[in-house]
Structure formats: C-alpha cells, structure tokens
Amino acid sequence: MKAITIRGIDSSVSEKLKLVAKNEGKSVNRFILELIDQNIGTKKKKKFATQHKDLDHLFGRWSDDEFDKIQGFIDAQRKIDSELWQ
C-alpha cells in the first residue's frame, strides 16, 4: 500500500478532522481513507446511513417507576383476547 503526504493543511482543518474522526470512533487515517473512497467513486456512500444526534439527550432517562408503567402498557397490549380467536 502506498503512502501519500498532504502538505499545507490548516490547523483548524486538522483539528476538525481529528474531532470528527474521534466522534466516529475512527483513526484520522481511516476517516480520511473513507472520505477519499466516497468522494472519488471507489466506494458508494450509503444512501440511508446518516446518523442523527439531535435526540440523544432523551435516551436512557426513564426511572424505574416510568419503566414499570410503560412496560405495563406494553404487556396489556400483548394479551390475546381468547374470545376473538374462537
């Protein structure tokens, strides 16, 4: 595999690359390789692979009482009405 050096990258661009790569759980090298693959046509970008983070603050916030209440509703809806199946 060939190595390529890119010169003249602004420090703000470098920091942004590092931040985005870290947020995606990738090394900067892996992130840049994927960008290159997607943008020169060697790898198609997934059409419906966009991840949204705008509702993350809502997840994992149920108390035990809230969970029990919601689970009770779900369990009640899953009961089979035997009169309807005769």
Secondary structure, DSSP 8 states (H G I E B T S, - for coil): ----------HHHHHHHHHHHHHTT--HHHHHHHHHHHHTTSS---TT-----TTGGGTT---HHHHHHHHHHHHHHT---GGGG-
